[in-house]
Amino acid sequence: MNLGTHIRFCQSCPTCGRRVQIRASLLGTQVACRHCHATFTASAFEDEPGAVDDAKRLMDRVEQMLVRAELDAPMTSETTCA
């Protein structure tokens, strides 16, 4: 029996902040948040409070949401030229 499939840990998604359960066998790999679908590297260590610049984290989150909105936007036959 592979214990990595049964042992899980919780990590906060760096994009939305929600807690995500991750199998230990996925440590060090790219995983996707079930809530916002952002991808991040599974790690057993959480960031210390204040270790990451909050403004940068917020801007990264905004950028990811804008990219996702552009990808999800319906395509139209009209185009605009600048």
MMTF fields as JSON, N, C-alpha, C and O atoms, coordinates in Angstrom:
{
  "mmtfVersion": "1.0.0",
  "mmtfProducer": "UNKNOWN",
  "numBonds": 327,
  "numAtoms": 328,
  "numGroups": 82,
  "numChains": 1,
  "numModels": 1,
  "chainsPerModel": [1],
  "groupsPerChain": [82],
  "chainIdList": ["A"],
  "bondAtomList": [4, 2, 8, 6, 12, 10, 16, 14, 20, 18, 24, 22, 28, 26, 32, 30, 36, 34, 40, 38, 44, 42, 48, 46, 52, 50, 56, 54, 60, 58, 64, 62, 68, 66, 72, 70, 76, 74, 80, 78, 84, 82, 88, 86, 92, 90, 96, 94, 100, 98, 104, 102, 108, 106, 112, 110, 116, 114, 120, 118, 124, 122, 128, 126, 132, 130, 136, 134, 140, 138, 144, 142, 148, 146, 152, 150, 156, 154, 160, 158, 164, 162, 168, 166, 172, 170, 176, 174, 180, 178, 184, 182, 188, 186, 192, 190, 196, 194, 200, 198, 204, 202, 208, 206, 212, 210, 216, 214, 220, 218, 224, 222, 228, 226, 232, 230, 236, 234, 240, 238, 244, 242, 248, 246, 252, 250, 256, 254, 260, 258, 264, 262, 268, 266, 272, 270, 276, 274, 280, 278, 284, 282, 288, 286, 292, 290, 296, 294, 300, 298, 304, 302, 308, 306, 312, 310, 316, 314, 320, 318, 324, 322],
  "bondOrderList": [1, 1, 1, 1, 1, 1, 1, 1, 1, 1, 1, 1, 1, 1, 1, 1, 1, 1, 1, 1, 1, 1, 1, 1, 1, 1, 1, 1, 1, 1, 1, 1, 1, 1, 1, 1, 1, 1, 1, 1, 1, 1, 1, 1, 1, 1, 1, 1, 1, 1, 1, 1, 1, 1, 1, 1, 1, 1, 1, 1, 1, 1, 1, 1, 1, 1, 1, 1, 1, 1, 1, 1, 1, 1, 1, 1, 1, 1, 1, 1, 1],
  "groupList": [{"groupName": "MET", "atomNameList": ["N", "CA", "C", "O"], "elementList": ["N", "C", "C", "O"], "formalChargeList": [0, 0, 0, 0], "bondAtomList": [1, 0, 2, 1, 3, 2], "bondOrderList": [1, 1, 2], "singleLetterCode": "M", "chemCompType": "L-PEPTIDE LINKING"}, {"groupName": "ASN", "atomNameList": ["N", "CA", "C", "O"], "elementList": ["N", "C", "C", "O"], "formalChargeList": [0, 0, 0, 0], "bondAtomList": [1, 0, 2, 1, 3, 2], "bondOrderList": [1, 1, 2], "singleLetterCode": "N", "chemCompType": "L-PEPTIDE LINKING"}, {"groupName": "LEU", "atomNameList": ["N", "CA", "C", "O"], "elementList": ["N", "C", "C", "O"], "formalChargeList": [0, 0, 0, 0], "bondAtomList": [1, 0, 2, 1, 3, 2], "bondOrderList": [1, 1, 2], "singleLetterCode": "L", "chemCompType": "L-PEPTIDE LINKING"}, {"groupName": "GLY", "atomNameList": ["N", "CA", "C", "O"], "elementList": ["N", "C", "C", "O"], "formalChargeList": [0, 0, 0, 0], "bondAtomList": [1, 0, 2, 1, 3, 2], "bondOrderList": [1, 1, 2], "singleLetterCode": "G", "chemCompType": "PEPTIDE LINKING"}, {"groupName": "THR", "atomNameList": ["N", "CA", "C", "O"], "elementList": ["N", "C", "C", "O"], "formalChargeList": [0, 0, 0, 0], "bondAtomList": [1, 0, 2, 1, 3, 2], "bondOrderList": [1, 1, 2], "singleLetterCode": "T", "chemCompType": "L-PEPTIDE LINKING"}, {"groupName": "HIS", "atomNameList": ["N", "CA", "C", "O"], "elementList": ["N", "C", "C", "O"], "formalChargeList": [0, 0, 0, 0], "bondAtomList": [1, 0, 2, 1, 3, 2], "bondOrderList": [1, 1, 2], "singleLetterCode": "H", "chemCompType": "L-PEPTIDE LINKING"}, {"groupName": "ILE", "atomNameList": ["N", "CA", "C", "O"], "elementList": ["N", "C", "C", "O"], "formalChargeList": [0, 0, 0, 0], "bondAtomList": [1, 0, 2, 1, 3, 2], "bondOrderList": [1, 1, 2], "singleLetterCode": "I", "chemCompType": "L-PEPTIDE LINKING"}, {"groupName": "ARG", "atomNameList": ["N", "CA", "C", "O"], "elementList": ["N", "C", "C", "O"], "formalChargeList": [0, 0, 0, 0], "bondAtomList": [1, 0, 2, 1, 3, 2], "bondOrderList": [1, 1, 2], "singleLetterCode": "R", "chemCompType": "L-PEPTIDE LINKING"}, {"groupName": "PHE", "atomNameList": ["N", "CA", "C", "O"], "elementList": ["N", "C", "C", "O"], "formalChargeList": [0, 0, 0, 0], "bondAtomList": [1, 0, 2, 1, 3, 2], "bondOrderList": [1, 1, 2], "singleLetterCode": "F", "chemCompType": "L-PEPTIDE LINKING"}, {"groupName": "CYS", "atomNameList": ["N", "CA", "C", "O"], "elementList": ["N", "C", "C", "O"], "formalChargeList": [0, 0, 0, 0], "bondAtomList": [1, 0, 2, 1, 3, 2], "bondOrderList": [1, 1, 2], "singleLetterCode": "C", "chemCompType": "L-PEPTIDE LINKING"}, {"groupName": "GLN", "atomNameList": ["N", "CA", "C", "O"], "elementList": ["N", "C", "C", "O"], "formalChargeList": [0, 0, 0, 0], "bondAtomList": [1, 0, 2, 1, 3, 2], "bondOrderList": [1, 1, 2], "singleLetterCode": "Q", "chemCompType": "L-PEPTIDE LINKING"}, {"groupName": "SER", "atomNameList": ["N", "CA", "C", "O"], "elementList": ["N", "C", "C", "O"], "formalChargeList": [0, 0, 0, 0], "bondAtomList": [1, 0, 2, 1, 3, 2], "bondOrderList": [1, 1, 2], "singleLetterCode": "S", "chemCompType": "L-PEPTIDE LINKING"}, {"groupName": "PRO", "atomNameList": ["N", "CA", "C", "O"], "elementList": ["N", "C", "C", "O"], "formalChargeList": [0, 0, 0, 0], "bondAtomList": [1, 0, 2, 1, 3, 2], "bondOrderList": [1, 1, 2], "singleLetterCode": "P", "chemCompType": "L-PEPTIDE LINKING"}, {"groupName": "VAL", "atomNameList": ["N", "CA", "C", "O"], "elementList": ["N", "C", "C", "O"], "formalChargeList": [0, 0, 0, 0], "bondAtomList": [1, 0, 2, 1, 3, 2], "bondOrderList": [1, 1, 2], "singleLetterCode": "V", "chemCompType": "L-PEPTIDE LINKING"}, {"groupName": "ALA", "atomNameList": ["N", "CA", "C", "O"], "elementList": ["N", "C", "C", "O"], "formalChargeList": [0, 0, 0, 0], "bondAtomList": [1, 0, 2, 1, 3, 2], "bondOrderList": [1, 1, 2], "singleLetterCode": "A", "chemCompType": "L-PEPTIDE LINKING"}, {"groupName": "GLU", "atomNameList": ["N", "CA", "C", "O"], "elementList": ["N", "C", "C", "O"], "formalChargeList": [0, 0, 0, 0], "bondAtomList": [1, 0, 2, 1, 3, 2], "bondOrderList": [1, 1, 2], "singleLetterCode": "E", "chemCompType": "L-PEPTIDE LINKING"}, {"groupName": "ASP", "atomNameList": ["N", "CA", "C", "O"], "elementList": ["N", "C", "C", "O"], "formalChargeList": [0, 0, 0, 0], "bondAtomList": [1, 0, 2, 1, 3, 2], "bondOrderList": [1, 1, 2], "singleLetterCode": "D", "chemCompType": "L-PEPTIDE LINKING"}, {"groupName": "LYS", "atomNameList": ["N", "CA", "C", "O"], "elementList": ["N", "C", "C", "O"], "formalChargeList": [0, 0, 0, 0], "bondAtomList": [1, 0, 2, 1, 3, 2], "bondOrderList": [1, 1, 2], "singleLetterCode": "K", "chemCompType": "L-PEPTIDE LINKING"}],
  "groupTypeList": [0, 1, 2, 3, 4, 5, 6, 7, 8, 9, 10, 11, 9, 12, 4, 9, 3, 7, 7, 13, 10, 6, 7, 14, 11, 2, 2, 3, 4, 10, 13, 14, 9, 7, 5, 9, 5, 14, 4, 8, 4, 14, 11, 14, 8, 15, 16, 15, 12, 3, 14, 13, 16, 16, 14, 17, 7, 2, 0, 16, 7, 13, 15, 10, 0, 2, 13, 7, 14, 15, 2, 16, 14, 12, 0, 4, 11, 15, 4, 4, 9, 14],
  "groupIdList": [1, 2, 3, 4, 5, 6, 7, 8, 9, 10, 11, 12, 13, 14, 15, 16, 17, 18, 19, 20, 21, 22, 23, 24, 25, 26, 27, 28, 29, 30, 31, 32, 33, 34, 35, 36, 37, 38, 39, 40, 41, 42, 43, 44, 45, 46, 47, 48, 49, 50, 51, 52, 53, 54, 55, 56, 57, 58, 59, 60, 61, 62, 63, 64, 65, 66, 67, 68, 69, 70, 71, 72, 73, 74, 75, 76, 77, 78, 79, 80, 81, 82],
  "secStructList": [7, 7, 4, 4, 4, 6, 7, 3, 3, 3, 3, 3, 7, 6, 6, 6, 7, 7, 3, 3, 3, 3, 3, 4, 4, 4, 6, 6, 1, 3, 3, 3, 7, 6, 6, 6, 7, 7, 3, 3, 3, 7, 7, 1, 7, 7, 7, 7, 6, 6, 1, 1, 7, 2, 2, 2, 2, 2, 2, 2, 2, 2, 2, 2, 2, 2, 2, 2, 2, 2, 2, 2, 1, 7, 7, 7, 1, 7, 7, 7, 7, 7],
  "xCoordList": [0.835, 0.0, 0.886, 1.827, 0.587, 1.334, 0.719, -0.406, 1.454, 0.917, 0.698, -0.116, 1.409, 1.265, -0.129, -0.529, -0.877, -2.234, -3.229, -4.342, -2.851, -3.747, -3.414, -4.301, -2.171, -1.774, -2.022, -1.6, -2.698, -3.025, -2.61, -2.499, -2.386, -2.093, -2.891, -3.364, -3.042, -3.784, -2.812, -1.814, -3.12, -2.325, -3.295, -4.318, -2.973, -3.786, -3.442, -2.27, -4.462, -4.238, -3.649, -4.208, -2.542, -1.929, -2.761, -2.503, -3.748, -4.579, -5.831, -6.082, -6.617, -7.883, -7.82, -8.707, -6.775, -6.628, -7.405, -7.279, -8.201, -8.972, -8.054, -7.022, -8.434, -7.65, -7.967, -9.128, -6.909, -7.042, -6.358, -5.224, -7.034, -6.412, -5.631, -6.15, -4.374, -3.486, -2.871, -2.405, -2.87, -2.225, -0.722, -0.122, -0.124, 1.317, 2.119, 3.23, 1.585, 2.302, 2.454, 3.244, 1.711, 1.776, 2.709, 2.816, 3.385, 4.327, 5.338, 5.91, 5.554, 6.541, 6.03, 6.769, 4.777, 4.218, 3.198, 2.75, 2.839, 1.815, 0.442, 0.124, -0.367, -1.732, -2.658, -2.208, -3.942, -4.927, -5.883, -6.313, -6.207, -7.172, -8.553, -8.939, -9.293, -10.64, -11.618, -12.685, -11.271, -12.194, -12.041, -13.027, -10.805, -10.581, -9.839, -9.698, -9.366, -8.669, -7.283, -6.705, -6.747, -5.381, -4.41, -4.694, -3.266, -2.268, -1.145, -0.801, -0.583, 0.523, 1.264, 0.753, 2.468, 3.273, 2.868, 2.858, 2.535, 2.165, 3.378, 4.45, 3.195, 4.279, 3.739, 2.609, 4.529, 4.119, 4.338, 3.948, 4.957, 5.264, 4.42, 4.349, 3.785, 2.996, 3.906, 4.924, 3.54, 4.268, 4.066, 2.974, 5.105, 4.97, 4.169, 4.269, 3.378, 2.644, 3.603, 4.619, 3.276, 4.11, 5.311, 6.072, 5.507, 6.676, 6.545, 7.55, 5.334, 5.094, 4.452, 3.535, 4.929, 4.375, 2.902, 2.563, 2.026, 0.585, 0.137, -0.742, 0.709, 0.323, 0.686, -0.094, 1.858, 2.268, 1.35, 0.942, 1.025, 0.131, -1.238, -1.827, -1.734, -3.018, -2.963, -3.882, -1.91, -1.781, -1.631, -2.17, -0.914, -0.797, -2.169, -2.511, -2.947, -4.292, -5.182, -5.927, -5.103, -5.884, -5.486, -6.347, -4.188, -3.707, -4.233, -4.666, -4.199, -4.703, -6.194, -6.657, -6.941, -8.377, -8.673, -9.608, -7.896, -8.077, -7.782, -8.513, -6.717, -6.378, -7.496, -7.909, -7.982, -9.056, -10.314, -10.998, -10.626, -11.804, -11.665, -12.633, -10.465, -10.238, -10.405, -10.957, -9.939, -10.054, -11.498, -11.907, -12.266, -13.644, -14.626, -15.78, -14.172, -15.062, -15.479, -14.661, -16.761, -17.206, -16.544, -16.362, -16.194, -15.584, -16.677, -17.765, -16.387, -17.33, -16.709, -15.491, -17.56, -17.054, -16.556, -15.865, -16.899, -16.444, -15.081, -14.811, -14.237, -12.938, -12.774, -13.352, -12.008, -11.747, -10.288, -9.427, -10.025, -8.654, -8.319, -9.146, -7.11, -6.702, -6.133, -5.734],
  "yCoordList": [-1.174, 0.0, 1.246, 1.343, 2.185, 3.434, 4.444, 4.898, 4.797, 5.72, 7.121, 7.874, 7.486, 8.805, 9.079, 10.236, 8.021, 8.225, 8.4, 8.876, 8.024, 8.122, 9.294, 9.836, 9.685, 10.792, 12.097, 12.27, 12.996, 14.286, 15.4, 15.199, 16.557, 17.74, 18.892, 18.821, 19.944, 21.116, 22.235, 22.44, 22.948, 24.103, 25.174, 24.867, 26.421, 27.519, 27.804, 27.839, 28.005, 28.388, 29.797, 30.69, 30.017, 31.352, 32.381, 33.579, 31.941, 32.871, 33.281, 34.47, 32.294, 32.63, 32.506, 33.001, 31.846, 31.722, 30.578, 30.344, 29.865, 28.754, 27.585, 27.404, 26.795, 25.622, 24.476, 24.211, 23.801, 22.7, 21.476, 21.568, 20.326, 19.073, 18.511, 18.407, 18.15, 17.665, 16.342, 16.215, 15.353, 14.072, 14.279, 15.054, 13.595, 13.699, 13.278, 13.768, 12.395, 11.942, 13.057, 12.923, 14.156, 15.269, 16.392, 17.414, 16.212, 17.238, 17.583, 16.694, 18.866, 19.32, 19.385, 19.785, 18.999, 19.043, 20.172, 20.716, 20.517, 21.526, 20.911, 19.841, 21.597, 21.176, 22.347, 23.486, 22.067, 23.115, 23.217, 22.206, 24.437, 24.69, 24.266, 24.594, 23.547, 23.112, 24.279, 24.185, 25.369, 26.49, 27.5, 27.88, 27.941, 28.985, 28.463, 29.181, 27.221, 26.55, 27.126, 26.815, 27.947, 28.444, 27.299, 26.407, 27.318, 26.273, 26.807, 27.988, 25.912, 26.242, 24.967, 23.868, 25.107, 23.951, 23.495, 24.288, 22.221, 21.655, 21.659, 21.176, 22.206, 22.32, 22.021, 22.385, 21.372, 21.072, 22.259, 22.214, 23.322, 24.484, 25.664, 25.99, 26.301, 27.508, 28.726, 28.704, 29.772, 31.033, 31.584, 31.492, 32.145, 32.829, 34.105, 34.704, 34.536, 35.783, 36.925, 37.107, 37.681, 38.811, 38.423, 39.297, 37.129, 36.716, 37.096, 37.304, 37.188, 37.559, 38.936, 39.206, 39.787, 41.128, 41.036, 40.524, 41.535, 41.417, 42.117, 41.607, 43.263, 43.982, 43.179, 43.118, 42.568, 41.751, 40.546, 40.208, 39.901, 38.739, 39.152, 38.434, 40.295, 40.766, 41.06, 40.698, 41.706, 42.014, 40.745, 40.666, 39.762, 38.478, 37.825, 37.263, 37.907, 37.33, 38.049, 37.407, 39.375, 40.153, 39.769, 39.584, 39.652, 39.292, 37.919, 37.745, 36.953, 35.622, 35.653, 34.97, 36.44, 36.534, 37.21, 36.811, 38.22, 38.891, 37.942, 37.915, 37.176, 36.208, 35.18, 34.847, 34.68, 33.688, 34.288, 33.617, 35.547, 36.201, 36.343, 36.152, 36.676, 36.788, 35.438, 35.367, 34.381, 33.049, 32.554, 31.832, 32.948, 32.497, 33.369, 32.985, 34.547, 35.463, 34.858, 34.255, 35.016, 34.486, 35.253, 36.469, 34.53, 35.152, 35.836, 35.287, 37.041, 37.755, 37.955, 37.892, 38.194, 38.398, 39.822, 40.112, 40.722, 42.099, 42.258, 41.68, 43.027, 43.341, 44.839, 45.523, 45.349, 46.784, 47.012, 46.217, 48.094, 48.464, 49.736, 50.642, 49.801, 51.001, 52.025, 53.106],
  "zCoordList": [0.0, 0.0, 0.0, 0.787, -0.871, -0.957, 0.005, -0.204, 1.056, 2.055, 1.49, 2.024, 0.42, -0.168, -0.697, -0.824, -1.009, -1.501, -0.365, -0.593, 0.862, 2.002, 2.911, 3.57, 2.955, 3.812, 3.075, 1.932, 3.73, 3.132, 4.072, 5.282, 3.515, 4.315, 3.739, 2.604, 4.512, 4.066, 3.735, 4.427, 2.672, 2.269, 1.793, 1.181, 2.075, 1.579, 0.131, -0.244, -0.676, -2.068, -2.07, -1.433, -2.766, -2.777, -3.539, -3.426, -4.309, -5.064, -4.292, -4.097, -3.853, -3.186, -1.668, -0.973, -1.141, 0.302, 0.934, 2.136, 0.158, 0.707, 1.02, 0.374, 2.011, 2.399, 1.444, 1.131, 0.988, 0.035, 0.62, 1.09, 0.598, 1.018, -0.159, -1.27, 0.098, -0.955, -0.518, 0.614, -1.415, -1.111, -0.966, -1.712, -0.02, 0.223, -1.002, -1.206, -1.807, -3.005, -4.036, -4.971, -3.883, -4.827, -4.379, -5.057, -3.242, -2.768, -3.851, -4.482, -4.063, -5.03, -6.458, -7.358, -6.686, -8.035, -8.145, -7.135, -9.368, -9.605, -9.347, -9.866, -8.541, -8.254, -8.545, -8.666, -8.658, -8.912, -7.736, -7.18, -7.366, -6.299, -6.787, -7.909, -5.963, -6.337, -6.346, -6.952, -5.69, -5.558, -6.684, -7.316, -6.943, -7.958, -9.185, -10.175, -9.13, -10.233, -10.531, -11.573, -9.651, -9.817, -9.568, -8.769, -10.247, -10.036, -9.158, -9.207, -8.357, -7.472, -7.118, -7.33, -6.578, -6.189, -4.793, -3.852, -4.662, -3.368, -2.449, -2.812, -1.267, -0.298, 1.093, 1.417, 1.897, 3.27, 4.194, 5.361, 3.687, 4.51, 4.08, 2.895, 5.04, 4.785, 4.868, 5.56, 4.17, 4.306, 5.709, 6.27, 6.261, 7.533, 7.308, 6.238, 8.287, 8.121, 7.79, 8.461, 6.764, 6.364, 5.521, 5.106, 5.255, 4.493, 3.026, 2.345, 2.543, 1.151, 1.146, 1.922, 0.284, 0.188, -0.196, -1.263, 0.679, 0.446, -0.826, -1.521, -1.154, -2.366, -3.609, -4.56, -3.607, -4.755, -4.9, -6.011, -3.794, -3.832, -4.385, -5.193, -3.952, -4.436, -5.933, -6.667, -6.386, -7.811, -8.645, -9.749, -8.139, -8.838, -8.963, -10.003, -7.888, -7.897, -8.914, -9.654, -8.948, -9.912, -11.336, -12.196, -11.581, -12.919, -13.338, -14.477, -12.438, -12.76, -13.069, -13.982, -12.315, -12.546, -13.888, -14.582, -14.26, -15.543, -16.708, -17.698, -16.579, -17.623, -17.757, -18.867, -16.626, -16.666, -17.291, -18.064, -16.966, -17.535, -19.051, -19.787, -19.509, -20.948, -21.636, -22.733, -21.008, -21.592, -21.603, -22.512, -20.584, -20.467, -21.246, -21.439, -21.696, -22.396, -23.726, -24.42, -24.086, -25.379, -26.519, -26.448, -27.552, -28.72, -29.526, -29.696, -30.024, -30.864, -32.237, -32.404, -33.2, -34.559, -34.746, -35.723, -33.815, -33.925, -33.282, -32.229, -33.904, -33.339, -33.35, -34.195, -32.439, -32.408, -32.702, -32.327, -33.368, -33.678, -32.941, -32.834, -32.434, -31.711, -32.651, -32.218]
}
